[in-house]
Amino acid sequence: MIDTLVQAINQRSYISFIYSGLEREAQPAAVGVSRAGNPVLRCYQTAGDHVTPGHEWDFCELSKITDLEIVNKNFSSDPPGYKKGDRHMIEIYAEL
């Protein structure tokens, strides 16, 4: 899964996945290890369902992601409000 996310970030490809039982489409921004030691994804959700409406930025534990796919669609601009060096990660494998 990490390799797929690194590829999607490097190619600036959208991803689709299920998280918290909800289908989502997002722009992956960073993948790495959280302060708690869990592999995580920081992404900007652009389509699908939300647990909290109006909450586009997601911090997802990889162990809770299912059905991850790279979508045949790319983005050229960074997601709104994106900043390099996610402070919630102690190690970053890939980032925009």
MOWOMO-V456874 format. One record per pair of residues at least 24 apart in sequence whose C-alpha atoms are under 7 Angstrom apart, sorted by the first residue. I is the first residue (numbers start at 1). J is the second residue. If there is no record, write none. Layout:
i:I j:J
i:I j:J
This chain:
i:5 j:31
i:6 j:94
i:8 j:70
i:9 j:94
i:9 j:95
i:9 j:96
i:12 j:74
i:12 j:75
i:12 j:76
i:13 j:70
i:13 j:71
i:13 j:73
i:13 j:74
i:13 j:75
i:14 j:70
i:14 j:71
i:14 j:73
i:14 j:74
i:15 j:68
i:15 j:69
i:15 j:70
i:15 j:71
i:16 j:68
i:16 j:69
i:16 j:70
i:16 j:71
i:17 j:65
i:17 j:66
i:17 j:67
i:17 j:68
i:17 j:69
i:18 j:65
i:18 j:66
i:18 j:67
i:19 j:64
i:19 j:65
i:19 j:66
i:22 j:49
i:23 j:48
i:23 j:49
i:24 j:48
i:24 j:49
i:29 j:95
i:29 j:96
i:30 j:92
i:30 j:94
i:30 j:95
i:30 j:96
i:31 j:92
i:31 j:93
i:31 j:94
i:31 j:95
i:32 j:89
i:32 j:91
i:32 j:92
i:32 j:93
i:33 j:89
i:33 j:90
i:33 j:91
i:33 j:92
i:34 j:88
i:34 j:89
i:34 j:90
i:35 j:88
i:35 j:89
i:35 j:90
i:44 j:79
